Amino acid sequence: MLATNQSSIPQSSTPQSSILKAEEQVLPTLMADGSRKWLSPKLSEGKWWNRRRWVAYGLILFFVTLPHFRYNGRPLVLVDIAKRQFTFVGHTFYPTDTPLVAILMLMAMFSIMFVTAVAGRIWCGWGCPQTVYLEFLFRPIDRFFGKLGKRFPGLGEPLRLITYLGCSLFIAHTFLSYFVGTDRLAQWVRLSPWEHPTAFLVMGVATAALLFDFLIFREQFCMIACPYGRFQSVMLDRRSLIVAYDKNRGEPRGKGKRQEASALGDCLDCGRCTAVCPTGIDIRNGLQMECIHCTQCIDACDDVMKHAGFLPGLIRYSSAEQLAGGKKGWLRPRTIIYPTLLTALAILFVVVLATKFAMDVRVLPSPGAPYTSLSNIDTQNNFRLRIVNRSQVAQTYAMTLKQPTDATIEWSSGKELRLEPGENTIAPVAVHFHNRHTAGTGHAAATILIDDRTGNHREVSVQLLGPR
């Protein structure tokens, strides 16, 4: 074994010498020894908090009630994974609607980029479900039962946990209704879990995940799990709106009253902006990945400025360009390009959606011989039609040949084709025609008309093959 030269190792009299200290704070919720720093941010009820509160409760109400709304007898939004269907405002999308899904994803991506370029992380602070539920549902529960626990020791914490469980169950059931519908969910609630074990397991896992998130993980989700904070470095620019501290006005900091000839800035170094921050950062250190633009530091600082006799706005919505003395404005290349792309994608989405019919029909090649001679003058071609019933009622389909007019077509099964809503099938069909149609070339164009007997029809073109 190799001997260790003890004299070459610096000795320290402190018991913490074996711990390698970081040069800077890695996370606001991480202590120097690697343990977690639990945050209990104070509440600052200013004008921005009141505005966010109205938005938050409106979003919660929207999330809870949306699955109950109907349009033409169908939910406004339903993501039916089992049937591979997505219903949105009366339209049902199927796996065959890949172009529409791709367009929607591109629109979502460019929307995020545009909103971030203009308004920074306004989504994180105002619209994200993690922020909305944590700051306006679960933290108020903490404050209420914290006060109750002081008056009745031993009572507050159990009641808080029970309330957390009830809220998590309600949110989990609401979330599940987006995938199974409120009617089916209401039936499951009244039945034994053994009659729907998979759904019950999903609901249980969702409830447990919500409890873990809002009870334990909390602000760590925004700083560790969510990638959006890391994306902002490439989506923000110097003219994007951010929550910012005005160093030119606030520095140098100092506590106490200001004298007329004082060289100190307006920042009283009171720490209120840090005390109210839900992620525990100090906004005075500049724009940080952990900042979710919740505006709590703005309300806290404005309140301090008011009592100190200073003008509000030491911490405010601004931009790096404005803080450096530049001009205000949101118009720039990226704020023109993003809306232009969004408009083009929206038009493309409408055009593609308008070409969707009550049925999808595609011709697939049929294995085997290209044609079969029935006699010296008649030939048969076999095709396969993939048909998707995109309507919300069962349909029976009929076929005719528009050309050649003297040819005939029939389902190979000899029976009428009937499909339930959303059902798709591959149906073999047979076309009989006179050899004169392929004489000389060996092929002829044909048009098949498929009708669902309710006024909806599709035409598909095929090539008939036969003897020359």
Kinemage of the C-alpha trace (Angstrom):
@kinemage 1
@onewidth
@group {chain A} dominant
@subgroup {mainchain}
@vectorlist {calphas} color= white
{ca met a 1} P 0.000 0.000 0.000
{ca leu a 2} L 1.112 3.524 -0.722
{ca ala a 3} L 1.925 5.658 2.299
{ca thr a 4} L 0.317 9.035 2.639
{ca asn a 5} L 2.481 12.044 3.324
{ca gln a 6} L 0.525 13.627 6.140
{ca ser a 7} L 2.702 16.717 6.171
{ca ser a 8} L 1.645 17.606 2.647
{ca ile a 9} L -2.032 17.793 3.617
{ca pro a 10} L -3.164 21.158 4.996
{ca gln a 11} L -4.508 20.782 8.497
{ca ser a 12} L -7.411 22.770 9.864
{ca ser a 13} L -8.662 23.157 13.375
{ca thr a 14} L -12.303 23.275 12.260
{ca pro a 15} L -14.355 20.045 12.206
{ca gln a 16} L -15.692 20.930 8.732
{ca ser a 17} L -12.274 20.832 7.016
{ca ser a 18} L -13.109 17.553 5.272
{ca ile a 19} L -15.961 19.214 3.366
{ca leu a 20} L -15.055 20.843 0.069
{ca lys a 21} L -16.827 24.183 0.117
{ca ala a 22} L -18.292 25.533 -3.099
{ca glu a 23} L -16.929 28.820 -4.390
{ca glu a 24} L -20.492 30.078 -4.755
{ca gln a 25} L -24.010 29.041 -3.791
{ca val a 26} L -25.146 26.310 -6.156
{ca leu a 27} L -28.854 26.458 -5.306
{ca pro a 28} L -30.794 28.787 -2.987
{ca thr a 29} L -32.270 25.711 -1.308
{ca leu a 30} L -28.931 23.968 -0.779
{ca met a 31} L -26.919 24.410 2.412
{ca ala a 32} L -23.130 24.477 2.427
{ca asp a 33} L -23.009 20.893 3.730
{ca gly a 34} L -25.299 19.649 0.946
{ca ser a 35} L -28.452 19.393 3.047
{ca arg a 36} L -31.668 21.016 1.949
{ca lys a 37} L -32.706 24.453 3.095
{ca trp a 38} L -36.470 24.440 3.533
{ca leu a 39} L -38.148 27.671 2.442
{ca ser a 40} L -41.104 29.361 4.110
{ca pro a 41} L -41.463 32.572 2.138
{ca lys a 42} L -43.381 35.401 3.698
{ca leu a 43} L -46.342 36.906 1.907
{ca ser a 44} L -46.365 40.438 0.533
{ca glu a 45} L -49.884 41.470 -0.470
{ca gly a 46} L -49.286 44.211 -3.000
{ca lys a 47} L -50.902 45.179 -6.289
{ca trp a 48} L -49.051 42.527 -8.281
{ca trp a 49} L -49.998 39.786 -5.825
{ca asn a 50} L -53.662 40.790 -6.073
{ca arg a 51} L -53.509 40.643 -9.860
{ca arg a 52} L -51.819 37.259 -9.811
{ca arg a 53} L -54.385 35.986 -7.325
{ca trp a 54} L -57.281 36.793 -9.666
{ca val a 55} L -55.467 35.156 -12.575
{ca ala a 56} L -54.581 32.081 -10.491
{ca tyr a 57} L -58.068 31.433 -9.178
{ca gly a 58} L -59.454 32.007 -12.663
{ca leu a 59} L -57.068 29.383 -14.036
{ca ile a 60} L -57.974 26.917 -11.281
{ca leu a 61} L -61.659 27.432 -12.023
{ca phe a 62} L -60.980 26.955 -15.738
{ca phe a 63} L -59.024 23.736 -15.129
{ca val a 64} L -61.723 22.274 -12.870
{ca thr a 65} L -64.735 23.152 -15.034
{ca leu a 66} L -63.347 22.601 -18.550
{ca pro a 67} L -63.920 18.787 -18.606
{ca his a 68} L -67.609 19.356 -17.802
{ca phe a 69} L -68.336 21.541 -20.820
{ca arg a 70} L -69.810 19.935 -23.939
{ca tyr a 71} L -69.936 20.875 -27.604
{ca asn a 72} L -72.315 18.886 -29.805
{ca gly a 73} L -72.608 16.331 -27.036
{ca arg a 74} L -68.852 15.828 -26.728
{ca pro a 75} L -66.340 17.190 -24.201
{ca leu a 76} L -64.506 20.317 -25.252
{ca val a 77} L -61.215 18.558 -24.474
{ca leu a 78} L -60.713 14.800 -24.177
{ca val a 79} L -57.464 12.867 -24.603
{ca asp a 80} L -58.616 9.256 -24.957
{ca ile a 81} L -55.358 7.313 -24.915
{ca ala a 82} L -57.062 3.904 -24.978
{ca lys a 83} L -58.896 4.723 -28.213
{ca arg a 84} L -56.060 6.931 -29.512
{ca gln a 85} L -58.363 9.898 -29.990
{ca phe a 86} L -58.016 13.557 -29.129
{ca thr a 87} L -61.170 15.683 -29.050
{ca phe a 88} L -60.824 19.438 -29.121
{ca val a 89} L -63.777 21.846 -29.507
{ca gly a 90} L -65.912 19.441 -31.507
{ca his a 91} L -63.107 18.003 -33.639
{ca thr a 92} L -61.755 14.519 -33.053
{ca phe a 93} L -58.194 13.822 -34.118
{ca tyr a 94} L -56.834 10.346 -34.793
{ca pro a 95} L -53.351 8.839 -35.193
{ca thr a 96} L -53.677 9.459 -38.930
{ca asp a 97} L -53.706 13.213 -38.251
{ca thr a 98} L -49.939 13.434 -37.902
{ca pro a 99} L -49.631 16.676 -39.930
{ca leu a 100} L -52.133 18.434 -37.666
{ca val a 101} L -50.370 17.250 -34.517
{ca ala a 102} L -47.014 18.356 -35.917
{ca ile a 103} L -48.409 21.812 -36.739
{ca leu a 104} L -49.881 22.141 -33.242
{ca met a 105} L -46.548 21.234 -31.659
{ca leu a 106} L -44.732 23.798 -33.789
{ca met a 107} L -47.318 26.427 -32.859
{ca ala a 108} L -46.842 25.633 -29.159
{ca met a 109} L -43.062 25.891 -29.512
{ca phe a 110} L -43.118 29.243 -31.333
{ca ser a 111} L -45.756 30.578 -28.905
{ca ile a 112} L -43.435 29.846 -25.977
{ca met a 113} L -40.528 31.491 -27.783
{ca phe a 114} L -42.580 34.585 -28.625
{ca val a 115} L -44.071 35.047 -25.156
{ca thr a 116} L -40.662 34.576 -23.541
{ca ala a 117} L -38.983 37.029 -25.908
{ca val a 118} L -41.583 39.691 -25.109
{ca ala a 119} L -42.581 39.053 -21.493
{ca gly a 120} L -39.839 36.853 -20.060
{ca arg a 121} L -40.937 34.087 -17.708
{ca ile a 122} L -44.458 35.407 -17.290
{ca trp a 123} L -45.749 31.858 -17.775
{ca cys a 124} L -43.759 30.625 -14.754
{ca gly a 125} L -44.989 33.350 -12.437
{ca trp a 126} L -48.571 33.726 -13.644
{ca gly a 127} L -49.799 30.628 -15.473
{ca cys a 128} L -47.757 27.541 -14.590
{ca pro a 129} L -49.857 25.000 -12.621
{ca gln a 130} L -46.908 24.396 -10.273
{ca thr a 131} L -46.829 28.070 -9.287
{ca val a 132} L -50.591 28.552 -9.295
{ca tyr a 133} L -51.369 25.618 -7.006
{ca leu a 134} L -48.329 25.980 -4.758
{ca glu a 135} L -48.601 29.723 -4.151
{ca phe a 136} L -52.386 30.123 -4.126
{ca leu a 137} L -53.613 26.829 -2.701
{ca phe a 138} L -50.995 24.910 -0.739
{ca arg a 139} L -48.974 27.760 0.791
{ca pro a 140} L -52.197 29.424 2.057
{ca ile a 141} L -53.048 26.054 3.622
{ca asp a 142} L -49.624 26.080 5.313
{ca arg a 143} L -50.193 29.574 6.694
{ca phe a 144} L -53.693 28.797 7.948
{ca phe a 145} L -52.804 25.579 9.762
{ca gly a 146} L -49.527 27.098 10.966
{ca lys a 147} L -51.522 29.734 12.839
{ca leu a 148} L -53.992 27.078 14.010
{ca gly a 149} L -51.116 24.952 15.301
{ca lys a 150} L -49.868 27.826 17.437
{ca arg a 151} L -53.260 28.153 19.092
{ca phe a 152} L -53.876 24.398 19.336
{ca pro a 153} L -50.522 22.578 19.489
{ca gly a 154} L -50.563 19.132 17.899
{ca leu a 155} L -53.671 19.849 15.838
{ca gly a 156} L -52.395 21.956 12.952
{ca glu a 157} L -50.015 19.495 11.265
{ca pro a 158} L -52.403 16.474 11.071
{ca leu a 159} L -55.177 18.697 9.701
{ca arg a 160} L -52.756 20.201 7.185
{ca leu a 161} L -51.773 16.768 5.892
{ca ile a 162} L -55.418 15.676 5.632
{ca thr a 163} L -56.221 18.850 3.685
{ca tyr a 164} L -53.244 18.230 1.399
{ca leu a 165} L -54.527 14.716 0.729
{ca gly a 166} L -58.034 15.970 -0.054
{ca cys a 167} L -56.755 18.655 -2.448
{ca ser a 168} L -54.403 16.189 -4.159
{ca leu a 169} L -57.232 13.680 -4.614
{ca phe a 170} L -59.475 16.351 -6.117
{ca ile a 171} L -56.772 17.574 -8.518
{ca ala a 172} L -55.893 13.980 -9.487
{ca his a 173} L -59.544 13.169 -10.258
{ca thr a 174} L -59.905 16.369 -12.276
{ca phe a 175} L -56.734 15.523 -14.181
{ca leu a 176} L -58.025 11.994 -14.875
{ca ser a 177} L -61.299 13.410 -16.267
{ca tyr a 178} L -59.351 14.913 -19.165
{ca phe a 179} L -58.469 11.371 -20.257
{ca val a 180} L -61.640 9.387 -19.525
{ca gly a 181} L -64.383 12.023 -19.458
{ca thr a 182} L -66.465 13.176 -16.523
{ca asp a 183} L -69.278 10.683 -17.143
{ca arg a 184} L -67.038 7.635 -16.976
{ca leu a 185} L -65.148 9.100 -14.030
{ca ala a 186} L -68.412 9.591 -12.124
{ca gln a 187} L -69.253 5.916 -12.718
{ca trp a 188} L -65.835 4.783 -11.514
{ca val a 189} L -66.099 6.851 -8.338
{ca arg a 190} L -69.284 4.964 -7.412
{ca leu a 191} L -67.846 1.538 -8.260
{ca ser a 192} L -65.398 -0.664 -6.420
{ca pro a 193} L -61.725 -0.163 -7.370
{ca trp a 194} L -61.593 -3.861 -8.300
{ca glu a 195} L -63.917 -3.108 -11.239
{ca his a 196} L -61.479 -0.582 -12.745
{ca pro a 197} L -58.057 -1.388 -11.245
{ca thr a 198} L -55.971 0.335 -13.926
{ca ala a 199} L -57.801 3.654 -13.613
{ca phe a 200} L -57.700 3.407 -9.828
{ca leu a 201} L -53.955 2.782 -9.953
{ca val a 202} L -53.439 5.788 -12.247
{ca met a 203} L -55.450 7.974 -9.899
{ca gly a 204} L -53.508 6.674 -6.890
{ca val a 205} L -50.146 7.288 -8.537
{ca ala a 206} L -51.242 10.787 -9.613
{ca thr a 207} L -52.382 11.586 -6.071
{ca ala a 208} L -49.110 10.321 -4.603
{ca ala a 209} L -47.123 12.342 -7.155
{ca leu a 210} L -49.059 15.499 -6.303
{ca leu a 211} L -48.563 14.940 -2.584
{ca phe a 212} L -44.835 14.459 -3.082
{ca asp a 213} L -44.578 17.510 -5.313
{ca phe a 214} L -46.512 20.016 -3.193
{ca leu a 215} L -45.612 18.606 0.212
{ca ile a 216} L -41.933 17.790 -0.268
{ca phe a 217} L -40.463 18.728 -3.657
{ca arg a 218} L -42.181 22.136 -3.896
{ca glu a 219} L -39.943 24.898 -5.327
{ca gln a 220} L -37.332 22.276 -6.224
{ca phe a 221} L -39.507 21.390 -9.203
{ca cys a 222} L -38.904 24.814 -10.751
{ca met a 223} L -35.173 24.814 -10.066
{ca ile a 224} L -34.266 21.181 -10.762
{ca ala a 225} L -36.947 19.310 -12.704
{ca cys a 226} L -38.423 21.945 -15.018
{ca pro a 227} L -36.243 22.664 -18.088
{ca tyr a 228} L -37.914 25.984 -18.902
{ca gly a 229} L -35.624 27.995 -16.625
{ca arg a 230} L -32.641 26.681 -18.546
{ca phe a 231} L -34.236 27.466 -21.896
{ca gln a 232} L -34.675 31.108 -20.985
{ca ser a 233} L -30.983 31.834 -21.552
{ca val a 234} L -31.464 31.298 -25.282
{ca met a 235} L -34.995 32.730 -25.541
{ca leu a 236} L -34.436 35.996 -23.660
{ca asp a 237} L -32.608 39.015 -25.017
{ca arg a 238} L -31.661 42.391 -23.569
{ca arg a 239} L -35.084 43.853 -24.392
{ca ser a 240} L -37.184 41.041 -22.906
{ca leu a 241} L -39.336 41.975 -19.939
{ca ile a 242} L -37.887 40.722 -16.647
{ca val a 243} L -38.230 41.367 -12.918
{ca ala a 244} L -35.134 43.436 -12.237
{ca tyr a 245} L -33.383 45.380 -9.493
{ca asp a 246} L -32.185 48.864 -10.466
{ca lys a 247} L -28.559 48.880 -9.313
{ca asn a 248} L -27.978 52.444 -10.523
{ca arg a 249} L -30.611 53.653 -8.090
{ca gly a 250} L -30.182 51.153 -5.254
{ca glu a 251} L -26.400 50.932 -4.838
{ca pro a 252} L -24.537 51.312 -2.604
{ca arg a 253} L -26.861 49.700 -0.098
{ca gly a 254} L -27.179 50.748 3.481
{ca lys a 255} L -29.498 50.426 6.433
{ca gly a 256} L -31.182 53.272 8.279
{ca lys a 257} L -32.446 56.697 7.291
{ca arg a 258} L -30.764 58.680 4.562
{ca gln a 259} L -29.173 62.058 5.134
{ca glu a 260} L -29.424 64.711 2.470
{ca ala a 261} L -25.757 64.408 1.544
{ca ser a 262} L -25.685 60.630 1.865
{ca ala a 263} L -23.901 58.718 -0.881
{ca leu a 264} L -26.007 55.624 -0.209
{ca gly a 265} L -28.556 54.387 -2.708
{ca asp a 266} L -32.246 53.735 -2.104
{ca cys a 267} L -31.785 50.064 -1.145
{ca leu a 268} L -32.112 49.788 2.639
{ca asp a 269} L -30.641 46.274 2.615
{ca cys a 270} L -33.640 45.082 4.623
{ca gly a 271} L -33.774 41.626 3.002
{ca arg a 272} L -37.532 41.768 2.400
{ca cys a 273} L -37.114 40.927 -1.293
{ca thr a 274} L -35.300 37.703 -0.370
{ca ala a 275} L -37.667 36.831 2.493
{ca val a 276} L -40.712 36.769 0.200
{ca cys a 277} L -39.075 34.975 -2.742
{ca pro a 278} L -40.642 31.507 -3.260
{ca thr a 279} L -37.349 30.184 -4.663
{ca gly a 280} L -35.115 31.893 -2.083
{ca ile a 281} L -32.972 33.993 -4.425
{ca asp a 282} L -31.724 37.546 -3.996
{ca ile a 283} L -33.021 39.515 -6.972
{ca arg a 284} L -30.313 42.099 -6.369
{ca asn a 285} L -27.782 39.638 -7.770
{ca gly a 286} L -29.292 40.073 -11.225
{ca leu a 287} L -31.263 37.771 -13.526
{ca gln a 288} L -31.057 34.174 -12.302
{ca met a 289} L -32.302 30.862 -13.587
{ca glu a 290} L -34.307 30.283 -10.380
{ca cys a 291} L -36.313 33.517 -10.737
{ca ile a 292} L -39.882 32.698 -11.809
{ca his a 293} L -40.987 36.347 -12.143
{ca cys a 294} L -43.638 36.017 -9.443
{ca thr a 295} L -43.358 39.780 -8.580
{ca gln a 296} L -43.373 39.147 -4.821
{ca cys a 297} L -40.090 41.049 -4.492
{ca ile a 298} L -41.679 44.000 -6.338
{ca asp a 299} L -44.572 44.191 -3.876
{ca ala a 300} L -42.273 43.819 -0.856
{ca cys a 301} L -39.804 46.447 -2.069
{ca asp a 302} L -42.542 48.913 -3.037
{ca asp a 303} L -43.987 48.612 0.456
{ca val a 304} L -40.566 49.342 2.009
{ca met a 305} L -40.023 52.278 -0.346
{ca lys a 306} L -43.423 53.703 0.570
{ca his a 307} L -42.698 53.614 4.308
{ca ala a 308} L -39.186 55.000 3.780
{ca gly a 309} L -40.461 57.913 1.712
{ca phe a 310} L -38.829 56.793 -1.540
{ca leu a 311} L -40.373 56.336 -4.956
{ca pro a 312} L -41.534 52.790 -5.779
{ca gly a 313} L -39.956 50.793 -8.567
{ca leu a 314} L -36.523 49.995 -7.187
{ca ile a 315} L -37.443 46.436 -8.186
{ca arg a 316} L -39.791 46.444 -11.152
{ca tyr a 317} L -40.704 44.965 -14.500
{ca ser a 318} L -38.026 46.227 -16.854
{ca ser a 319} L -35.382 44.976 -19.278
{ca ala a 320} L -31.605 44.855 -19.325
{ca glu a 321} L -31.664 47.440 -22.098
{ca gln a 322} L -33.787 49.868 -20.085
{ca leu a 323} L -31.701 49.435 -16.932
{ca ala a 324} L -28.631 50.337 -18.973
{ca gly a 325} L -30.304 53.528 -20.154
{ca gly a 326} L -31.581 52.206 -23.482
{ca lys a 327} L -34.952 52.835 -25.007
{ca lys a 328} L -38.120 50.921 -24.278
{ca gly a 329} L -39.856 48.829 -26.919
{ca trp a 330} L -40.733 45.281 -27.836
{ca leu a 331} L -40.429 45.526 -31.623
{ca arg a 332} L -37.342 43.728 -32.932
{ca pro a 333} L -36.567 40.929 -35.444
{ca arg a 334} L -37.510 37.983 -33.228
{ca thr a 335} L -40.809 39.560 -32.139
{ca ile a 336} L -41.687 39.944 -35.833
{ca ile a 337} L -40.465 36.545 -37.018
{ca tyr a 338} L -42.239 34.529 -34.299
{ca pro a 339} L -45.744 36.004 -34.892
{ca thr a 340} L -45.244 35.667 -38.635
{ca leu a 341} L -44.420 31.983 -38.276
{ca leu a 342} L -47.342 31.510 -35.891
{ca thr a 343} L -49.723 33.140 -38.355
{ca ala a 344} L -48.443 30.967 -41.198
{ca leu a 345} L -48.796 27.819 -39.090
{ca ala a 346} L -52.312 28.803 -37.993
{ca ile a 347} L -53.350 29.292 -41.630
{ca leu a 348} L -51.770 25.968 -42.566
{ca phe a 349} L -53.599 24.270 -39.679
{ca val a 350} L -56.960 25.640 -40.844
{ca val a 351} L -56.269 24.591 -44.430
{ca val a 352} L -55.293 21.047 -43.434
{ca leu a 353} L -58.254 20.805 -41.054
{ca ala a 354} L -60.630 21.974 -43.789
{ca thr a 355} L -59.503 19.080 -46.002
{ca lys a 356} L -60.515 16.553 -43.361
{ca phe a 357} L -63.746 14.731 -44.112
{ca ala a 358} L -66.163 12.660 -42.083
{ca met a 359} L -64.147 9.685 -43.291
{ca asp a 360} L -60.580 8.915 -44.283
{ca val a 361} L -60.025 6.618 -47.263
{ca arg a 362} L -56.693 5.342 -48.537
{ca val a 363} L -55.946 2.753 -51.197
{ca leu a 364} L -53.455 0.065 -50.225
{ca pro a 365} L -51.844 -2.434 -52.620
{ca ser a 366} L -53.194 -5.937 -52.491
{ca pro a 367} L -50.791 -8.885 -52.376
{ca gly a 368} L -50.848 -11.529 -55.071
{ca ala a 369} L -51.265 -11.376 -58.837
{ca pro a 370} L -51.814 -7.893 -60.312
{ca tyr a 371} L -55.047 -9.041 -61.948
{ca thr a 372} L -57.170 -12.127 -62.497
{ca ser a 373} L -58.727 -13.053 -65.853
{ca leu a 374} L -62.289 -14.198 -65.294
{ca ser a 375} L -62.915 -14.960 -68.983
{ca asn a 376} L -61.680 -13.952 -72.395
{ca ile a 377} L -63.298 -10.541 -71.979
{ca asp a 378} L -63.540 -9.882 -68.217
{ca thr a 379} L -60.829 -9.104 -65.650
{ca gln a 380} L -60.809 -8.644 -61.876
{ca asn a 381} L -58.551 -6.370 -59.818
{ca asn a 382} L -58.285 -6.609 -56.038
{ca phe a 383} L -57.635 -3.604 -53.825
{ca arg a 384} L -57.633 -2.854 -50.113
{ca leu a 385} L -59.233 0.281 -48.721
{ca arg a 386} L -58.296 1.642 -45.308
{ca ile a 387} L -61.398 3.489 -44.083
{ca val a 388} L -61.630 5.534 -40.885
{ca asn a 389} L -64.990 6.686 -39.566
{ca arg a 390} L -64.210 10.187 -38.275
{ca ser a 391} L -67.831 10.981 -37.407
{ca gln a 392} L -69.414 10.495 -33.998
{ca val a 393} L -72.075 8.012 -35.134
{ca ala a 394} L -71.930 4.546 -36.680
{ca gln a 395} L -71.848 4.617 -40.472
{ca thr a 396} L -72.593 2.150 -43.276
{ca tyr a 397} L -70.533 2.650 -46.428
{ca ala a 398} L -71.438 2.032 -50.046
{ca met a 399} L -69.189 2.084 -53.127
{ca thr a 400} L -69.674 2.918 -56.786
{ca leu a 401} L -67.342 3.398 -59.738
{ca lys a 402} L -67.518 6.821 -61.367
{ca gln a 403} L -65.292 5.581 -64.156
{ca pro a 404} L -65.269 3.319 -66.049
{ca thr a 405} L -69.046 3.524 -65.857
{ca asp a 406} L -69.591 -0.025 -67.118
{ca ala a 407} L -67.302 -1.591 -64.488
{ca thr a 408} L -68.552 -2.891 -61.159
{ca ile a 409} L -67.136 -2.862 -57.631
{ca glu a 410} L -68.079 -4.766 -54.506
{ca trp a 411} L -66.839 -5.583 -51.023
{ca ser a 412} L -64.959 -8.865 -51.145
{ca ser a 413} L -66.873 -10.028 -48.056
{ca gly a 414} L -70.137 -9.538 -49.906
{ca lys a 415} L -71.546 -7.624 -46.918
{ca glu a 416} L -72.056 -3.942 -46.273
{ca leu a 417} L -69.232 -2.253 -44.382
{ca arg a 418} L -70.310 -0.764 -41.067
{ca leu a 419} L -67.949 1.119 -38.740
{ca glu a 420} L -68.474 2.471 -35.254
{ca pro a 421} L -67.402 6.049 -34.390
{ca gly a 422} L -63.627 6.340 -34.616
{ca glu a 423} L -63.273 2.776 -35.890
{ca asn a 424} L -60.973 2.008 -38.800
{ca thr a 425} L -60.581 -1.097 -40.912
{ca ile a 426} L -58.873 -2.439 -44.016
{ca ala a 427} L -61.557 -3.699 -46.373
{ca pro a 428} L -60.727 -5.801 -49.489
{ca val a 429} L -62.671 -4.800 -52.605
{ca ala a 430} L -62.953 -6.330 -56.055
{ca val a 431} L -63.351 -4.450 -59.362
{ca his a 432} L -64.688 -6.218 -62.484
{ca phe a 433} L -64.191 -4.585 -65.893
{ca his a 434} L -64.064 -5.359 -69.610
{ca asn a 435} L -60.673 -6.047 -71.129
{ca arg a 436} L -61.098 -3.263 -73.677
{ca his a 437} L -60.302 -0.694 -70.939
{ca thr a 438} L -56.717 -1.967 -70.662
{ca ala a 439} L -56.235 -2.989 -74.280
{ca gly a 440} L -53.074 -1.523 -75.774
{ca thr a 441} L -51.610 -0.093 -72.537
{ca gly a 442} L -52.255 -2.713 -69.880
{ca his a 443} L -53.731 -0.188 -67.466
{ca ala a 444} L -56.611 2.272 -67.103
{ca ala a 445} L -57.582 5.005 -64.662
{ca ala a 446} L -60.553 4.438 -62.373
{ca thr a 447} L -62.305 6.514 -59.710
{ca ile a 448} L -64.004 4.929 -56.697
{ca leu a 449} L -66.724 6.851 -54.859
{ca ile a 450} L -67.293 5.924 -51.199
{ca asp a 451} L -70.485 7.237 -49.598
{ca asp a 452} L -71.689 6.958 -45.994
{ca arg a 453} L -75.339 7.583 -46.973
{ca thr a 454} L -75.538 10.779 -44.923
{ca gly a 455} L -74.218 13.116 -47.595
{ca asn a 456} L -70.503 12.576 -46.927
{ca his a 457} L -68.415 11.023 -49.677
{ca arg a 458} L -64.832 10.617 -50.801
{ca glu a 459} L -63.303 9.898 -54.187
{ca val a 460} L -60.089 7.916 -54.618
{ca ser a 461} L -58.213 7.167 -57.823
{ca val a 462} L -56.741 3.773 -58.690
{ca gln a 463} L -55.047 2.183 -61.679
{ca leu a 464} L -56.732 -0.878 -63.186
{ca leu a 465} L -54.361 -3.486 -64.544
{ca gly a 466} L -55.281 -6.032 -67.201
{ca pro a 467} L -54.265 -7.704 -70.463
{ca arg a 468} L -53.023 -5.490 -73.269
